[in-house]
Amino acid sequence: MSRIGIFIDTADLYHRSLRTLEGKISYSDLMERIREMGEVKVAIAYGMRTETDSNKFTYCLYALGFKTLFKKPHITTIGSKVFKQCDWNVQIAIDVLKSLEEVDIIIIGSTSGALIPLLRRLIELGWKDKVKVLGINASDVIKKIVGVDNVIELDDNFIEGEFDEVD
């Protein structure tokens, strides 16, 4: 059975799924699909702490088996627009590289092009067929780097309501 490491930038996937799929990702459905691929050894969800539903969302992720790392966003105002951002790319890269001896398959859940150097490094290290990317309309660059068969497209099958309820 394959040992899996999954590293998800929840804020990135949240905003991409809202814009592209007009809904929020069902993390329970996602984890069910990933567990069909093997045993999850490392699962880390990175996110942005907000004033509204982060605590309940964080609990749901924890109940699904994720270690959760959330931080307050950097807030930038340009004109009348307020932008909130949490950049987890460096931490994701560090955590992925630290986990290589524990896992056989790496799954990266981010649409950020800033992780392309990480993907290239993993391939240089011999992980070409062992790196998968969760994508929402994944870019041609990502598909070329990891291979089309290694992109797990998140589509309407992974969309649910506000967030998954976990018993």
Backbone bond lengths (Angstrom), bond angles and torsions (degrees), N, CA, C in turn:
res aa  C-N    CA-C-N  psi(-1)  N-CA   C-N-CA  omega(-1)  CA-C   N-CA-C  phi
1 M - - - 1.456 - - 1.529 109.29 -
2 S 1.315 116.90 132.95 1.459 122.13 179.88 1.520 111.20 -69.73
3 R 1.313 114.50 143.33 1.464 121.69 174.73 1.528 107.49 -99.35
4 I 1.334 115.86 127.27 1.460 121.14 -171.24 1.522 111.20 -114.26
5 G 1.331 114.78 140.25 1.457 122.54 169.64 1.509 107.95 -117.38
6 I 1.327 117.08 127.52 1.464 121.17 -179.51 1.526 109.40 -124.17
7 F 1.316 114.66 132.12 1.457 122.57 -174.72 1.522 107.38 -130.90
8 I 1.341 117.30 110.76 1.466 121.08 -171.31 1.522 111.45 -121.14
9 D 1.323 115.71 126.35 1.454 122.53 171.04 1.523 106.38 -87.99
10 T 1.326 116.19 95.05 1.464 120.59 -172.89 1.529 112.82 -64.87
11 A 1.324 117.62 -36.67 1.469 119.72 -179.87 1.525 110.39 -65.80
12 D 1.314 116.59 -42.10 1.462 120.72 178.82 1.526 110.92 -62.13
13 L 1.326 116.79 -49.78 1.459 119.48 -179.33 1.524 111.85 -67.20
14 Y 1.322 117.21 -33.34 1.464 121.65 177.98 1.528 110.28 -59.66
15 H 1.319 115.99 -53.02 1.464 119.36 -177.04 1.524 111.65 -67.34
16 R 1.325 117.71 -38.48 1.469 120.28 179.27 1.525 110.51 -67.20
17 S 1.341 117.30 -40.76 1.470 118.94 -179.24 1.531 111.40 -68.55
18 L 1.329 117.46 -36.35 1.468 119.86 177.36 1.525 110.94 -64.17
19 R 1.334 116.22 -44.27 1.470 120.15 -178.68 1.522 112.09 -70.22
20 T 1.324 116.66 -41.19 1.462 120.06 -171.34 1.526 113.05 -93.19
21 L 1.326 116.84 -43.06 1.459 121.08 -174.32 1.525 112.62 -106.03
22 E 1.318 116.90 -5.05 1.455 123.30 179.55 1.527 112.68 57.48
23 G 1.308 115.85 38.88 1.455 121.05 177.69 1.519 110.57 -166.31
24 K 1.316 115.41 176.85 1.456 121.56 -178.81 1.520 110.21 -105.75
25 I 1.302 115.82 150.61 1.465 121.82 -175.14 1.524 110.63 -72.53
26 S 1.314 115.84 137.20 1.458 122.52 172.25 1.522 107.66 -87.49
27 Y 1.318 116.13 101.93 1.459 119.81 -177.75 1.526 111.96 -70.01
28 S 1.328 117.97 -27.43 1.472 118.98 176.29 1.521 110.24 -67.81
29 D 1.340 118.42 -41.19 1.467 120.78 176.07 1.523 110.87 -64.94
30 L 1.314 116.12 -40.74 1.458 120.40 178.68 1.525 111.18 -61.87
31 M 1.328 116.77 -47.36 1.468 119.56 -179.46 1.525 111.33 -66.21
32 E 1.321 117.99 -34.11 1.458 120.94 176.35 1.536 109.85 -60.18
33 R 1.317 115.95 -44.98 1.472 120.03 179.11 1.525 111.28 -64.71
34 I 1.310 116.84 -41.48 1.467 120.25 -179.23 1.519 110.92 -66.95
35 R 1.322 117.02 -39.22 1.469 119.74 179.43 1.529 111.96 -66.43
36 E 1.328 117.54 -22.04 1.467 120.34 173.76 1.524 111.12 -67.43
37 M 1.333 116.59 -21.68 1.465 121.88 -178.97 1.525 112.35 -85.58
38 G 1.334 116.94 -18.02 1.459 119.75 -178.04 1.517 111.68 158.35
39 E 1.317 115.01 -166.36 1.465 121.87 -178.92 1.526 109.95 -90.74
40 V 1.322 116.53 125.76 1.455 121.14 179.16 1.528 108.60 -79.46
41 K 1.332 115.28 113.90 1.464 121.59 179.88 1.525 112.14 -95.56
42 V 1.322 115.87 -36.28 1.460 121.62 -179.89 1.520 107.22 -132.26
43 A 1.324 117.03 127.19 1.462 121.49 176.56 1.526 107.50 -140.32
44 I 1.320 115.36 114.56 1.464 120.13 -179.71 1.516 108.47 -126.87
45 A 1.334 115.32 129.23 1.463 122.11 175.91 1.524 107.47 -112.37
46 Y 1.309 115.65 125.97 1.461 123.19 -179.65 1.523 107.62 -106.94
47 G 1.319 116.87 139.15 1.448 116.73 -177.70 1.505 114.49 -158.83
48 M 1.324 113.42 -174.72 1.448 123.44 -177.77 1.528 109.06 -111.73
49 R 1.302 116.09 126.20 1.459 121.00 178.16 1.523 108.83 -78.30
50 T 1.331 116.14 122.42 1.464 120.20 176.20 1.520 108.63 -116.55
51 E 1.302 115.05 170.91 1.468 119.70 -177.62 1.526 112.32 -77.94
52 T 1.322 117.85 -16.43 1.462 119.64 -170.53 1.520 113.22 -93.34
53 D 1.313 118.72 -83.84 1.467 119.74 -168.21 1.520 115.38 -110.62
54 S 1.323 119.43 12.87 1.454 120.04 -175.28 1.523 113.52 -60.76
55 N 1.336 117.99 -38.90 1.456 118.94 -177.16 1.528 111.62 -63.37
56 K 1.322 116.89 -44.11 1.461 119.93 178.93 1.525 110.34 -68.10
57 F 1.320 117.36 -42.01 1.459 121.83 178.07 1.524 110.19 -62.58
58 T 1.332 116.94 -43.78 1.461 121.10 178.95 1.526 110.10 -61.17
59 Y 1.320 117.80 -41.97 1.462 121.09 177.65 1.529 110.59 -61.87
60 C 1.312 117.29 -43.48 1.473 120.70 179.37 1.523 110.71 -60.05
61 L 1.330 116.99 -44.17 1.472 120.25 177.73 1.523 110.58 -62.36
62 Y 1.332 116.41 -44.13 1.470 121.23 179.06 1.526 110.29 -59.83
63 A 1.324 116.70 -43.54 1.470 120.97 -179.79 1.530 112.08 -64.59
64 L 1.327 116.62 -25.29 1.469 120.74 177.82 1.525 112.37 -84.95
65 G 1.344 116.65 -3.58 1.461 119.98 176.20 1.517 115.36 108.04
66 F 1.323 117.17 6.71 1.457 120.31 -179.53 1.520 111.77 -87.78
67 K 1.315 116.22 140.85 1.459 121.86 160.92 1.520 103.35 -79.34
68 T 1.323 118.42 132.36 1.449 120.31 -176.07 1.527 110.79 -111.27
69 L 1.308 114.93 130.30 1.463 122.21 175.83 1.527 107.31 -122.06
70 F 1.301 116.43 108.70 1.456 121.93 -178.82 1.516 108.68 -125.13
71 K 1.315 115.67 143.68 1.459 120.04 177.70 1.520 109.96 -140.92
72 K 1.337 114.83 163.08 1.457 120.35 177.93 1.527 108.53 -68.53
73 P 1.318 116.62 143.38 1.466 119.53 -178.95 1.531 112.29 -76.95
74 H 1.328 114.58 156.57 1.461 121.00 167.46 1.527 105.27 -81.58
75 I 1.313 115.98 131.33 1.463 119.72 -177.80 1.529 108.79 -109.72
76 T 1.319 114.84 127.33 1.453 122.24 178.85 1.520 108.46 -125.53
77 T 1.313 116.25 136.72 1.460 120.72 176.96 1.525 108.29 -113.89
78 I 1.319 114.88 124.94 1.462 121.14 174.90 1.522 106.28 -122.83
79 G 1.324 114.54 110.47 1.461 119.20 -174.76 1.517 108.89 64.48
80 S 1.324 116.59 -124.91 1.461 120.62 179.90 1.531 112.11 -96.59
81 K 1.333 117.31 -0.84 1.468 120.66 -177.78 1.524 111.04 -95.13
82 V 1.332 114.69 137.89 1.460 121.76 176.91 1.519 107.81 -109.01
83 F 1.330 116.58 127.59 1.456 122.45 179.20 1.517 109.76 -114.36
84 K 1.330 115.44 131.35 1.460 121.80 176.19 1.519 107.41 -111.54
85 Q 1.334 116.31 131.98 1.458 118.91 -177.20 1.523 110.65 -145.17
86 C 1.319 115.04 139.35 1.463 122.77 170.71 1.518 106.31 -125.73
87 D 1.282 116.65 121.13 1.456 120.46 -179.13 1.524 108.87 -102.54
88 W 1.316 115.35 111.44 1.456 122.30 -178.82 1.533 113.25 -106.77
89 N 1.324 118.69 4.11 1.459 120.64 -170.76 1.528 113.89 -58.47
90 V 1.326 117.73 -42.90 1.465 119.94 -179.98 1.531 110.19 -65.47
91 Q 1.330 117.10 -44.41 1.465 120.52 -179.87 1.524 111.06 -64.21
92 I 1.327 117.26 -40.15 1.466 120.30 177.07 1.514 109.78 -60.24
93 A 1.334 117.42 -46.84 1.467 121.04 179.97 1.526 111.26 -59.56
94 I 1.324 117.10 -44.27 1.471 120.99 179.49 1.523 110.33 -62.47
95 D 1.325 117.17 -47.67 1.466 120.91 -178.33 1.527 112.01 -63.89
96 V 1.336 116.98 -40.06 1.472 120.09 177.71 1.526 109.85 -61.28
97 L 1.328 116.74 -49.41 1.465 119.96 -177.46 1.534 111.81 -64.61
98 K 1.329 117.25 -35.25 1.470 120.60 177.89 1.528 112.24 -67.96
99 S 1.321 117.07 -24.77 1.471 120.22 -174.41 1.529 114.17 -91.56
100 L 1.311 118.58 -3.28 1.466 121.01 -171.03 1.530 114.18 -57.39
101 E 1.310 118.51 -31.20 1.467 120.50 179.57 1.524 112.44 -79.62
102 E 1.335 117.74 -16.20 1.460 121.46 -177.44 1.521 113.69 -92.81
103 V 1.342 116.89 -16.64 1.463 120.02 -171.15 1.524 111.63 -130.02
104 D 1.335 114.23 162.36 1.466 121.82 175.44 1.524 111.39 -107.81
105 I 1.333 116.91 -23.07 1.460 122.46 -179.21 1.520 108.41 -132.25
106 I 1.335 115.85 133.94 1.463 122.48 176.17 1.523 107.59 -109.19
107 I 1.330 116.65 130.70 1.462 121.57 174.67 1.521 107.72 -120.53
108 I 1.329 115.57 121.94 1.454 121.04 -179.24 1.523 108.33 -110.38
109 G 1.320 115.77 121.23 1.462 121.52 179.71 1.505 110.63 -104.45
110 S 1.317 115.57 85.71 1.457 121.54 177.75 1.514 108.19 -160.93
111 T 1.311 115.81 147.09 1.460 119.97 176.05 1.526 110.44 -102.70
112 S 1.322 117.05 9.77 1.459 121.60 -175.42 1.522 112.06 -75.67
113 G 1.311 115.18 126.48 1.454 120.28 174.89 1.521 112.13 -67.52
114 A 1.331 117.42 -16.04 1.459 120.69 179.01 1.530 112.15 -66.25
115 L 1.339 117.63 -15.39 1.467 120.54 178.54 1.529 112.54 -91.16
116 I 1.316 117.74 1.27 1.467 120.46 178.65 1.528 111.61 -58.68
117 P 1.342 120.40 -42.28 1.470 118.52 176.75 1.537 112.97 -59.72
118 L 1.325 117.41 -35.08 1.465 120.74 175.68 1.521 110.33 -63.68
119 L 1.321 117.33 -46.35 1.466 120.60 179.01 1.518 110.74 -59.44
120 R 1.320 116.71 -43.99 1.471 120.20 179.04 1.532 111.07 -62.78
121 R 1.322 116.73 -41.28 1.476 119.88 179.47 1.518 111.25 -64.77
122 L 1.326 117.23 -41.77 1.462 120.40 178.10 1.530 110.77 -60.34
123 I 1.309 116.72 -39.87 1.464 120.15 179.06 1.520 110.52 -67.44
124 E 1.341 116.90 -40.19 1.470 120.44 175.33 1.524 111.59 -59.06
125 L 1.322 116.04 -33.15 1.469 121.43 -179.50 1.535 112.37 -82.15
126 G 1.322 118.15 3.06 1.457 121.83 176.98 1.518 115.68 94.36
127 W 1.310 118.00 18.68 1.464 122.29 -176.38 1.521 112.70 -99.42
128 K 1.320 119.19 17.43 1.472 123.40 -174.15 1.521 112.94 -48.30
129 D 1.313 118.37 -49.39 1.467 121.16 -177.91 1.521 112.69 -92.14
130 K 1.329 116.63 7.13 1.459 120.44 -176.19 1.525 112.77 -116.84
131 V 1.336 116.75 1.92 1.461 121.31 179.14 1.516 108.13 -107.91
132 K 1.314 115.68 128.13 1.461 121.02 177.55 1.523 107.80 -124.46
133 V 1.319 115.51 147.98 1.456 120.84 179.92 1.520 108.14 -122.84
134 L 1.346 115.47 129.86 1.458 120.10 172.20 1.512 106.27 -80.34
135 G 1.317 116.51 122.70 1.448 119.27 -176.47 1.510 112.53 -129.16
136 I 1.306 114.30 154.95 1.456 122.11 170.57 1.522 103.73 -124.53
137 N 1.310 115.55 105.05 1.471 120.35 -170.23 1.528 109.61 52.88
138 A 1.336 115.63 55.96 1.463 121.13 -176.32 1.522 110.84 -54.09
139 S 1.316 114.99 142.36 1.460 120.30 -177.55 1.522 111.12 -68.91
140 D 1.313 115.30 156.84 1.460 120.62 177.13 1.522 111.01 -62.07
141 V 1.346 116.82 -32.57 1.468 120.49 178.95 1.525 109.93 -62.94
142 I 1.333 117.03 -47.23 1.467 121.01 178.83 1.524 109.51 -61.17
143 K 1.319 117.52 -45.94 1.466 120.88 -179.81 1.525 111.03 -60.69
144 K 1.316 117.01 -37.96 1.464 120.53 179.72 1.532 110.92 -68.72
145 I 1.320 116.98 -39.15 1.468 120.72 -177.31 1.526 110.92 -69.67
146 V 1.324 117.63 -51.77 1.472 120.02 -174.69 1.517 112.97 -95.53
147 G 1.322 117.23 -14.92 1.463 120.75 -176.37 1.517 110.19 94.29
148 V 1.307 115.49 139.93 1.466 121.53 -177.42 1.524 111.46 -56.81
149 D 1.317 117.64 -37.91 1.470 120.86 -178.14 1.524 112.80 -69.21
150 N 1.326 117.23 -14.16 1.457 120.82 -178.93 1.523 113.17 -101.96
151 V 1.325 116.52 12.68 1.460 121.18 174.46 1.526 107.62 -104.67
152 I 1.309 115.91 123.13 1.460 121.60 175.75 1.521 106.44 -98.21
153 E 1.321 115.58 102.12 1.465 119.74 -177.88 1.528 110.10 -75.46
154 L 1.311 114.60 124.54 1.458 119.92 174.13 1.522 106.72 -86.70
155 D 1.321 115.55 119.49 1.461 120.61 -177.24 1.527 109.27 -126.13
156 D 1.319 116.61 -162.23 1.464 120.62 -178.24 1.524 113.42 -58.65
157 N 1.324 118.34 -21.89 1.465 121.44 178.30 1.527 112.25 -66.95
158 F 1.318 116.82 -18.18 1.464 121.12 -178.48 1.524 112.62 -107.01
159 I 1.319 117.59 11.74 1.459 121.16 -177.28 1.525 109.93 -99.77
160 E 1.330 114.66 135.94 1.454 121.04 178.70 1.513 108.75 -138.40
161 G 1.315 115.94 -168.88 1.464 121.64 -179.09 1.508 111.63 -70.19
162 E 1.327 115.57 -146.42 1.456 121.14 -173.57 1.521 111.49 -57.75
163 F 1.319 117.68 -48.68 1.450 123.36 172.28 1.509 107.60 -167.22
164 D 1.312 115.90 164.12 1.461 120.28 -177.43 1.516 110.24 -74.54
165 E 1.294 116.19 136.03 1.456 121.09 171.99 1.525 107.31 -86.79
166 V 1.304 116.37 135.64 1.463 121.39 -179.90 1.511 108.38 -121.68
167 D 1.318 116.83 130.26 1.463 120.30 179.15 1.502 111.83 -75.31
